[in-house]
């Protein structure tokens, strides 16, 4: 099986990601290139809102691949991650079979017609270029990692009634984690690792300017500086990069030409979504 072409080099990864609105630094572009070249899953870890999920989406946009997303949560099980049988449809088939011999009916209802594929199996079975995003993997129970191991090790899934399904074209796999719990060494061993943090001021100015070119440069600088101050506070949810961009769009929409204390206070709800965070920001930034 020949490896699909994702990025020819780190430099090409940088330019192609930039073309779809994702400004990647050299470590990010290099790791994205290697994930495709080595056909290894990429584990991206870091605080919420630093662009982990967006990286997977950007890779899909830049390469023209289909994005298949598995959103992880506590209680996620195999049926929701991998596959399940359409029990209602199976029951109808059994009822319609009447007195037909059970063995024949059993074989009939465990076929592709009754299979409901979920994200992991969907990504493995696709022949076209696919980016598989396993989002917030740290929110799952540790038992789910055992399921991921088979997928990440051999890119295959065993369905007892149908046999083993093996990928004919390996997807570009991105796992994201907010590090709410430590992932197993077995999962980490199978992945390349990338840690993303909030960008420095220069990088965030570039990101905001690229998404909101209509914002005055001086206001962009004020916005980035204010967001940096907010991230230094002990907030329940620090402003994400996406919220910085939303704030910039808000300022353009309101035709605000100076991010003074009043402007910050009036628009704080765009970037802070918890009352306790809002109150702390008002106090610490000495807003009205």
C-alpha positions as CSV (number, residue, x, y, z in Angstrom):
1,X,0.0,0.0,0.0
2,X,1.6,3.3,-1.1
3,X,1.6,6.2,1.3
4,X,-0.7,9.1,0.4
5,X,0.9,12.4,-0.2
6,X,0.0,14.9,2.5
7,X,2.8,17.5,2.6
8,X,6.0,17.4,0.6
9,X,8.1,19.2,3.3
10,X,7.7,21.3,6.4
11,X,7.9,24.4,4.3
12,X,5.1,23.2,2.1
13,X,3.0,22.4,5.2
14,X,3.6,26.0,6.4
15,X,2.5,27.6,3.1
16,X,-0.5,25.3,2.5
17,X,-1.8,25.7,6.1
18,X,-1.3,29.4,5.8
19,X,-3.3,29.5,2.6
20,X,-6.3,28.1,4.5
21,X,-6.0,30.5,7.4
22,X,-3.9,28.5,9.9
23,X,-0.6,30.2,10.8
24,X,1.7,27.3,11.8
25,X,5.1,27.8,13.5
26,X,8.0,25.6,12.4
27,X,7.5,22.9,15.1
28,X,3.8,22.6,14.1
29,X,4.5,22.5,10.4
30,X,7.3,20.0,10.8
31,X,5.2,17.7,13.0
32,X,2.3,17.9,10.6
33,X,4.6,17.0,7.7
34,X,6.0,14.0,9.6
35,X,2.6,12.7,10.6
36,X,1.8,12.4,7.0
37,X,5.2,11.2,5.8
38,X,5.5,8.5,8.5
39,X,1.8,7.6,8.6
40,X,1.8,8.0,12.4
41,X,-1.0,9.5,14.5
42,X,-0.4,13.0,15.8
43,X,-1.2,13.7,19.5
44,X,-1.7,17.4,20.0
45,X,-1.8,18.5,23.7
46,X,-2.3,21.9,25.3
47,X,-4.8,24.1,27.0
48,X,-8.3,24.7,25.5
49,X,-8.5,27.2,22.8
50,X,-4.9,27.1,21.3
51,X,-5.8,25.7,17.9
52,X,-5.5,21.9,18.4
53,X,-8.8,21.0,16.8
54,X,-8.4,23.7,14.2
55,X,-5.1,22.2,13.1
56,X,-6.9,19.0,12.1
57,X,-9.5,21.0,10.2
58,X,-6.8,23.0,8.5
59,X,-5.0,19.9,7.4
60,X,-8.2,18.6,5.8
61,X,-8.8,22.0,4.1
62,X,-5.2,22.3,2.9
63,X,-5.1,18.8,1.4
64,X,-8.7,18.5,0.2
65,X,-9.3,15.5,2.5
66,X,-12.6,14.6,4.2
67,X,-12.7,15.4,7.9
68,X,-14.1,12.6,10.1
69,X,-14.5,13.7,13.7
70,X,-14.9,11.6,16.8
71,X,-15.9,13.9,19.7
72,X,-14.9,12.2,22.9
73,X,-16.8,12.5,26.2
74,X,-17.1,10.6,29.4
75,X,-19.1,7.4,28.8
76,X,-18.2,7.1,25.1
77,X,-18.4,3.4,24.2
78,X,-17.5,1.2,21.3
79,X,-20.9,1.5,19.7
80,X,-20.6,5.3,19.4
81,X,-16.9,5.3,18.4
82,X,-16.7,2.3,16.1
83,X,-19.9,0.7,14.9
84,X,-23.2,-0.8,16.0
85,X,-26.0,-2.9,14.5
86,X,-29.3,-1.4,13.4
87,X,-31.3,-3.4,15.9
88,X,-34.7,-2.0,14.8
89,X,-34.1,-2.9,11.2
90,X,-32.8,-6.3,12.3
91,X,-36.0,-6.9,14.3
92,X,-38.1,-6.0,11.4
93,X,-36.2,-8.5,9.2
94,X,-36.6,-11.2,11.8
95,X,-40.4,-10.5,12.0
96,X,-40.8,-10.5,8.2
97,X,-38.9,-13.9,8.0
98,X,-41.6,-15.6,9.9
99,X,-40.9,-19.3,10.3
100,X,-37.8,-19.2,8.2
101,X,-34.9,-21.2,9.7
102,X,-33.1,-19.1,12.3
103,X,-29.5,-19.8,11.0
104,X,-30.4,-18.3,7.7
105,X,-32.1,-15.3,9.2
106,X,-29.1,-14.8,11.6
107,X,-26.7,-14.7,8.7
108,X,-29.0,-12.3,6.8
109,X,-29.2,-9.7,9.5
110,X,-25.5,-9.4,10.2
111,X,-24.5,-7.9,6.9
112,X,-23.5,-4.5,5.6
113,X,-27.1,-3.6,5.1
114,X,-27.6,-3.5,8.9
115,X,-24.2,-2.0,9.9
116,X,-24.1,1.5,11.3
117,X,-20.6,2.8,11.0
118,X,-19.3,5.3,13.5
119,X,-16.3,7.7,13.1
120,X,-13.4,5.2,13.6
121,X,-14.7,2.6,11.3
122,X,-15.9,5.2,8.8
123,X,-12.3,6.7,8.6
124,X,-10.7,3.3,8.2
125,X,-13.0,2.2,5.4
126,X,-12.7,5.3,3.3
127,X,-10.6,5.0,0.1
128,X,-10.3,8.8,-0.3
129,X,-7.9,11.0,1.6
130,X,-9.3,11.3,5.2
131,X,-8.3,13.3,8.3
132,X,-9.5,11.5,11.4
133,X,-9.9,13.8,14.4
134,X,-10.2,12.2,17.8
135,X,-11.1,15.3,19.7
136,X,-10.5,15.7,23.5
137,X,-9.4,12.1,23.9
138,X,-8.6,12.8,27.6
139,X,-12.3,13.0,28.3
140,X,-12.9,9.4,27.6
141,X,-12.7,6.5,30.0
142,X,-9.3,4.7,30.0
143,X,-11.1,1.6,28.6
144,X,-11.6,3.5,25.3
145,X,-7.9,3.7,24.9
146,X,-7.8,-0.1,24.4
147,X,-10.1,0.4,21.4
148,X,-7.9,3.1,20.0
149,X,-4.8,0.9,20.3
150,X,-6.1,-1.5,17.7
151,X,-7.0,1.3,15.4
152,X,-3.7,3.2,15.8
153,X,-1.5,0.1,15.7
154,X,-2.7,-1.6,12.6
155,X,-5.4,0.7,11.3
156,X,-7.8,-2.2,11.3
157,X,-11.0,-3.2,13.2
158,X,-12.4,-6.6,13.9
159,X,-16.1,-7.1,13.5
160,X,-16.9,-10.6,14.8
161,X,-19.8,-11.1,12.4
162,X,-18.0,-9.8,9.3
163,X,-14.3,-10.3,10.0
164,X,-11.4,-7.8,10.0
165,X,-11.6,-4.5,8.2
166,X,-8.2,-3.2,7.2
167,X,-7.5,0.3,6.0
168,X,-6.7,0.5,2.3
169,X,-5.6,4.2,2.6
170,X,-4.5,5.3,6.1
171,X,-6.1,8.4,7.4
172,X,-4.2,11.4,8.7
173,X,-5.0,11.0,12.4
174,X,-5.0,13.8,14.9
175,X,-5.8,13.2,18.6
176,X,-6.3,16.2,20.8
177,X,-6.0,16.4,24.6
178,X,-6.4,19.2,27.1
179,X,-4.3,17.1,29.5
180,X,-7.1,16.7,32.0
181,X,-5.7,13.3,32.6
182,X,-2.6,11.4,31.6
183,X,-3.0,9.2,28.6
184,X,-1.5,5.7,28.6
185,X,2.1,5.2,27.5
186,X,0.8,2.7,24.9
187,X,-1.2,5.3,23.1
188,X,1.6,7.9,23.4
189,X,4.1,5.4,22.0
190,X,2.1,5.1,18.8
191,X,1.9,8.8,18.2
192,X,4.0,11.8,17.3
193,X,3.7,14.5,19.9
194,X,3.0,18.2,19.6
195,X,2.4,20.6,22.5
196,X,0.6,23.8,21.6
197,X,0.4,26.8,23.9
198,X,-1.0,30.3,23.6
199,X,1.0,32.1,21.0
200,X,3.3,35.0,21.9
201,X,2.1,38.6,21.2
202,X,3.7,38.8,17.7
203,X,2.2,35.5,16.6
204,X,-1.2,36.4,17.9
205,X,-1.2,39.8,16.2
206,X,-0.4,38.0,12.9
207,X,-3.3,35.5,13.5
208,X,-5.8,38.3,14.4
209,X,-4.6,40.5,11.5
210,X,-4.9,37.6,9.0
211,X,-8.5,36.8,10.1
212,X,-9.6,40.5,10.6
213,X,-7.7,42.7,8.2
214,X,-10.1,45.5,8.8
215,X,-9.0,46.1,12.4
216,X,-6.5,49.0,12.9
217,X,-3.0,47.8,13.8
218,X,-2.9,49.9,17.0
219,X,-6.2,48.4,18.2
220,X,-5.0,44.9,17.3
221,X,-1.9,45.5,19.5
222,X,-4.2,46.7,22.3
223,X,-6.4,43.7,22.0
224,X,-3.6,41.2,22.1
225,X,-2.0,42.9,25.1
226,X,-5.4,42.8,26.9
227,X,-6.0,39.1,26.1
228,X,-2.5,38.3,27.4
229,X,-3.3,40.1,30.7
230,X,-6.5,38.2,31.0
231,X,-4.7,34.8,30.5
232,X,-2.4,35.7,33.4
233,X,-5.4,35.8,35.8
234,X,-6.8,32.7,37.5
235,X,-9.8,32.4,35.3
236,X,-12.2,29.5,34.9
237,X,-11.7,29.7,31.1
238,X,-9.0,31.8,29.6
239,X,-9.7,33.5,26.3
240,X,-8.9,31.3,23.3
241,X,-7.3,32.4,20.1
242,X,-10.7,32.0,18.4
243,X,-12.2,34.4,20.9
244,X,-9.5,36.9,20.3
245,X,-10.5,36.8,16.6
246,X,-14.2,37.1,17.6
247,X,-13.3,40.1,19.7
248,X,-11.5,41.7,16.8
249,X,-14.5,41.2,14.6
250,X,-16.7,42.7,17.3
251,X,-14.6,45.9,17.5
252,X,-14.7,46.3,13.7
253,X,-18.5,45.8,13.8
254,X,-18.9,48.4,16.5
255,X,-16.4,50.7,14.7
256,X,-14.3,51.0,17.9
257,X,-11.0,52.8,17.2
258,X,-9.5,52.7,20.6
259,X,-9.7,49.8,23.1
260,X,-10.0,51.9,26.2
261,X,-11.4,50.7,29.5
262,X,-15.0,51.5,28.5
263,X,-14.6,49.6,25.2
264,X,-13.2,46.6,27.1
265,X,-15.9,46.6,29.7
266,X,-18.7,46.9,27.0
267,X,-17.4,44.0,25.0
268,X,-15.9,41.7,27.7
269,X,-18.7,39.1,27.1
270,X,-17.3,38.3,23.8
271,X,-14.2,36.7,25.3
272,X,-15.2,35.8,28.9
273,X,-18.1,33.4,29.3
274,X,-18.3,32.9,33.0
275,X,-19.7,35.4,35.5
276,X,-16.8,34.8,38.0
277,X,-14.2,35.5,35.2
278,X,-16.0,38.6,34.2
279,X,-16.0,39.9,37.8
280,X,-12.4,39.1,38.2
281,X,-11.4,40.8,35.0
282,X,-13.4,44.0,35.9
283,X,-11.6,44.0,39.3
284,X,-8.1,43.2,38.1
285,X,-8.2,45.4,35.0
286,X,-9.8,48.2,37.0
287,X,-12.7,48.6,34.6
288,X,-15.6,50.8,35.4
